[in-house]
C-alpha cells in the first residue's frame, strides 16, 4: 500500500534477456547485445541494477559461452565508443597494455601497479589501465592519487608521451567509458561476464601487446575473446594462492593459470616458462605481506616500501614474476628468466622507485609525496629485506598440468 502523497513506482519493461539467461538454450549474439542495451537504457534504480547483475552473472555461469560474452562486451562499449580517440605510441616504442578484472577474492596490495613500475624500470613501456576500487582498499587509480600523481590533469596524448619517456603511463578506465560507468560503476563486487575482457579494451592508445589479469579460472576463454575483439598478442593470467581464491595477478605457491595467444595461436612454451618460473620460487608460507592493509595510505605505502627494496621476499618474488611477464611481452628481455633477473636487480637498486618518482613529476605532482609514504611506519610483515633465491631452469621440476609435485603447486594453461 502506498501513501496517497507518494505515487506508486512505474512498471518497468523487463527485457527478455533477463528470462533467457535462466534457460540452458543458447542465446543469439543479437539477443544478448540488444537485451543488454535495453537494460542499460532503463531508468536508474534498484530494479535496473538487480536485473543487470542477474544478467551479467548469468552469462558467466552459463559456460561462459564465448559468443554470448562477446556480444555483451560489444554492447557495453556501444554507449561511449563514438567519442573514443585512438592514439599511437611514439615511434619505435612497443607499448604493452596492462590491466585486470579486479574483484579478487584474496585482497592484496596493488601488485599490478608495482609490477608495471618494475617492468618500466627494466626497459619495458607499459600503459597501465585502472580504475577506482569497488571491492578492494585501493584501485590503481586510487594508488596514483595517493602517491601524488596528477593523472586527471594530463591529456591522453601527453600521457602516451610520458609512457614513452619514462616507460610508464596511467590511463583511467572511468574516463574512457563515462556513460557506461554512470550505469555500472561501484555496483559490482564479484566477477561477471564483462570481467572476461571488457577492461582490456579501454586503452586510448594502441598497444602491441597486452597482459590481462582475471579473477576467474577461464583464462583460455578470456584470451580467445580478447583476440576476437582485436588484441593480437594477449596474455591472460590468474592464480589461486589459497584454495578457493581467485586473484588477477600471478602469485606463486598455489594454482597458476596462463594463456597467451599470438596472432590467434596459443603459445604453449610461454605457459611452460611461467610454470617453471613459478616453480623456481620457494613455497610462499606467509602471504601476509601481500594482503591489503586496513588504511588506503598504508596499503600504498606497502607498495612504495617494496619498490624501495624494503619488503619481505614473498612480495618481491610475486612482483618480480609479474614484471617478468610484462618485460617479456614488451620484448625488453629475451626470456622470462632474464626478466626475473632484471626485476630482482631493479628491486635491489631502487630503480622502480625512481621510475615512480619520475612519473609523478612528469604528471605535475610532487615526488616528495612518494618519499613521505616511504617514511610511514611499516607493519611487522614489511620490516626486513630478503633477496629472492634464484634457480636455473635445469633445477626446476618439469612442466605438466599438475606441475611442481615437490611443493604441491598446480599450474594450468589454456
ChimeraX attribute file (.defattr): number of C-alpha atoms within 10 A of each C-alpha:
attribute: neighborCount
match mode: 1-to-1
recipient: residues
	/A:1	4
	/A:2	8
	/A:3	7
	/A:4	7
	/A:5	6
	/A:6	7
	/A:7	8
	/A:8	10
	/A:9	7
	/A:10	6
	/A:11	7
	/A:12	10
	/A:13	9
	/A:14	15
	/A:15	17
	/A:16	15
	/A:17	21
	/A:18	19
	/A:19	12
	/A:20	18
	/A:21	21
	/A:22	13
	/A:23	10
	/A:24	9
	/A:25	9
	/A:26	12
	/A:27	16
	/A:28	11
	/A:29	18
	/A:30	14
	/A:31	17
	/A:32	27
	/A:33	21
	/A:34	17
	/A:35	21
	/A:36	25
	/A:37	17
	/A:38	16
	/A:39	22
	/A:40	22
	/A:41	12
	/A:42	16
	/A:43	12
	/A:44	11
	/A:45	9
	/A:46	9
	/A:47	14
	/A:48	18
	/A:49	18
	/A:50	11
	/A:51	19
	/A:52	21
	/A:53	17
	/A:54	17
	/A:55	24
	/A:56	20
	/A:57	18
	/A:58	19
	/A:59	23
	/A:60	21
	/A:61	13
	/A:62	17
	/A:63	14
	/A:64	18
	/A:65	15
	/A:66	19
	/A:67	15
	/A:68	22
	/A:69	29
	/A:70	24
	/A:71	19
	/A:72	26
	/A:73	23
	/A:74	19
	/A:75	21
	/A:76	22
	/A:77	17
	/A:78	14
	/A:79	17
	/A:80	14
	/A:81	15
	/A:82	8
	/A:83	9
	/A:84	12
	/A:85	12
	/A:86	11
	/A:87	14
	/A:88	14
	/A:89	19
	/A:90	14
	/A:91	7
	/A:92	7
	/A:93	17
	/A:94	20
	/A:95	28
	/A:96	27
	/A:97	30
	/A:98	27
	/A:99	29
	/A:100	28
	/A:101	24
	/A:102	28
	/A:103	23
	/A:104	25
	/A:105	19
	/A:106	18
	/A:107	18
	/A:108	21
	/A:109	26
	/A:110	24
	/A:111	23
	/A:112	25
	/A:113	27
	/A:114	25
	/A:115	29
	/A:116	31
	/A:117	29
	/A:118	35
	/A:119	32
	/A:120	29
	/A:121	27
	/A:122	27
	/A:123	16
	/A:124	30
	/A:125	31
	/A:126	31
	/A:127	30
	/A:128	25
	/A:129	24
	/A:130	28
	/A:131	21
	/A:132	20
	/A:133	18
	/A:134	16
	/A:135	17
	/A:136	21
	/A:137	22
	/A:138	25
	/A:139	22
	/A:140	26
	/A:141	23
	/A:142	18
	/A:143	25
	/A:144	22
	/A:145	18
	/A:146	20
	/A:147	24
	/A:148	20
	/A:149	27
	/A:150	18
	/A:151	22
	/A:152	15
	/A:153	11
	/A:154	17
	/A:155	11
	/A:156	21
	/A:157	16
	/A:158	14
	/A:159	22
	/A:160	26
	/A:161	17
	/A:162	22
	/A:163	25
	/A:164	22
	/A:165	16
	/A:166	21
	/A:167	26
	/A:168	29
	/A:169	27
	/A:170	28
	/A:171	27
	/A:172	20
	/A:173	22
	/A:174	19
	/A:175	13
	/A:176	20
	/A:177	19
	/A:178	14
	/A:179	18
	/A:180	16
	/A:181	17
	/A:182	12
	/A:183	19
	/A:184	15
	/A:185	15
	/A:186	12
	/A:187	14
	/A:188	14
	/A:189	14
	/A:190	17
	/A:191	20
	/A:192	23
	/A:193	26
	/A:194	21
	/A:195	23
	/A:196	32
	/A:197	27
	/A:198	22
	/A:199	22
	/A:200	24
	/A:201	21
	/A:202	22
	/A:203	25
	/A:204	21
	/A:205	20
	/A:206	18
	/A:207	23
	/A:208	17
	/A:209	21
	/A:210	25
	/A:211	27
	/A:212	25
	/A:213	29
	/A:214	30
	/A:215	27
	/A:216	26
	/A:217	23
	/A:218	21
	/A:219	25
	/A:220	21
	/A:221	19
	/A:222	31
	/A:223	30
	/A:224	24
	/A:225	20
	/A:226	26
	/A:227	19
	/A:228	13
	/A:229	16
	/A:230	10
	/A:231	23
	/A:232	20
	/A:233	22
	/A:234	28
	/A:235	31
	/A:236	29
	/A:237	31
	/A:238	27
	/A:239	28
	/A:240	26
	/A:241	21
	/A:242	14
	/A:243	8
	/A:244	8
	/A:245	16
	/A:246	24
	/A:247	27
	/A:248	26
	/A:249	32
	/A:250	29
	/A:251	27
	/A:252	28
	/A:253	26
	/A:254	21
	/A:255	25
	/A:256	26
	/A:257	27
	/A:258	27
	/A:259	26
	/A:260	26
	/A:261	22
	/A:262	15
	/A:263	11
	/A:264	16
	/A:265	12
	/A:266	20
	/A:267	16
	/A:268	14
	/A:269	10
	/A:270	20
	/A:271	24
	/A:272	20
	/A:273	17
	/A:274	25
	/A:275	29
	/A:276	26
	/A:277	21
	/A:278	26
	/A:279	27
	/A:280	19
	/A:281	19
	/A:282	17
	/A:283	16
	/A:284	18
	/A:285	8
	/A:286	10
	/A:287	16
	/A:288	16
	/A:289	23
	/A:290	26
	/A:291	16
	/A:292	20
	/A:293	21
	/A:294	10
	/A:295	11
	/A:296	18
	/A:297	17
	/A:298	21
	/A:299	21
	/A:300	30
	/A:301	26
	/A:302	30
	/A:303	27
	/A:304	25
	/A:305	24
	/A:306	27
	/A:307	28
	/A:308	20
	/A:309	24
	/A:310	23
	/A:311	25
	/A:312	23
	/A:313	21
	/A:314	25
	/A:315	26
	/A:316	27
	/A:317	25
	/A:318	23
	/A:319	32
	/A:320	29
	/A:321	27
	/A:322	27
	/A:323	32
	/A:324	31
	/A:325	26
	/A:326	31
	/A:327	32
	/A:328	20
	/A:329	26
	/A:330	26
	/A:331	18
	/A:332	20
	/A:333	21
	/A:334	12
	/A:335	16
	/A:336	22
	/A:337	22
	/A:338	14
	/A:339	25
	/A:340	24
	/A:341	18
	/A:342	23
	/A:343	28
	/A:344	25
	/A:345	18
	/A:346	24
	/A:347	25
	/A:348	19
	/A:349	13
	/A:350	19
	/A:351	21
	/A:352	28
	/A:353	25
	/A:354	20
	/A:355	21
	/A:356	26
	/A:357	21
	/A:358	20
	/A:359	29
	/A:360	23
	/A:361	16
	/A:362	22
	/A:363	21
	/A:364	15
	/A:365	19
	/A:366	18
	/A:367	19
	/A:368	14
	/A:369	15
	/A:370	23
	/A:371	16
	/A:372	12
	/A:373	20
	/A:374	21
	/A:375	11
	/A:376	13
	/A:377	12
	/A:378	16
	/A:379	11
	/A:380	9
	/A:381	16
	/A:382	19
	/A:383	14
	/A:384	12
	/A:385	16
	/A:386	16
	/A:387	17
	/A:388	18
	/A:389	11
	/A:390	15
	/A:391	15
	/A:392	10
	/A:393	14
	/A:394	8
	/A:395	10
	/A:396	16
	/A:397	16
	/A:398	15
	/A:399	19
	/A:400	16
	/A:401	12
	/A:402	13
	/A:403	20
	/A:404	21
	/A:405	13
	/A:406	9
	/A:407	14
	/A:408	12
	/A:409	19
	/A:410	23
	/A:411	25
	/A:412	21
	/A:413	24
	/A:414	20
